[in-house]
Amino acid sequence: MPERIVVDPAIHFGKPCVTGTRIPVVDVLELVGEGIPFATIVESYYPDLSPEDIRSCLRYARHPFSRALQRD
């Protein structure tokens, strides 16, 4: 698991989040999937993130165990 991603049952019911935030990985991936540039995601949506955090979300999504990302 990328070090910038954490799964903690006490945060968003155990959904993967960016470390040190309560930002779910799936929310970041949806913005990337809509074609929103990293800089815009940081500036307009999640100023607590860095471009490297966003890249970590993408790396996390490529792992087989990331099925936990699916929305309920």
N, C-alpha and C positions, 0 to 999 in steps of 0.2 A: 504494500500500500504506500503510495507517495506520502512522504513525511508531512506534507501540508494538509493532509486529509485525516480527519478523525471520525471514528464511529463511537459514540458515547450514548448509552441508553437514556441518560439524563438530558440530552440535547436533541430536540426534534424526534423523540421516540426512537433514537438509534439510527436515524437517517445519516448518511455520510455528510459531513460539513467541513468547511474550510477551518483548519486549526486556528483557535483564538477568536473565532467568530461564531455566530449562529446562522451562518449563510449555508443553506443546503447546496450540495454539489449539483443536484438536478436543476436547481434554479439557474445556476451559472451556465450549465450546459444548454438549457433552453434558450438563453440569450445568445450564446455562441451559435446555436443551431438556426437562429433567426437571422444570422449574418451580421450581428452587431459587433463592430470592432472592439478589441480588448480595451483600447483607450476610452471608448464611450462607456463600456460596462463599468470601468473604474470611476470615471468622472460623473456619470449620470445615475448609475444604479447602486454600485457598491464601492464607495470611496475607501473602505477598509481593506479592499483587495489590492493585490499587485498583479501585474501581468503574469508573474511566475505562479501565483495562486491559481490563476485561470488555466495555465498550462498544466498544473498539477491535477486540476479537475478533469481535463482531457485525458491525461495519462491514466487516471483512476478509472475512467469510463471504459478504457480499452482492456482492463483486466477482467478475466472470467468471473471473478467473485463480485463484480459490480452490479449484479442483478438486483441487489438491494436498492439500487437507484430508482427503480420503477415507482412511479407515484401510486398511491392507494386510491 
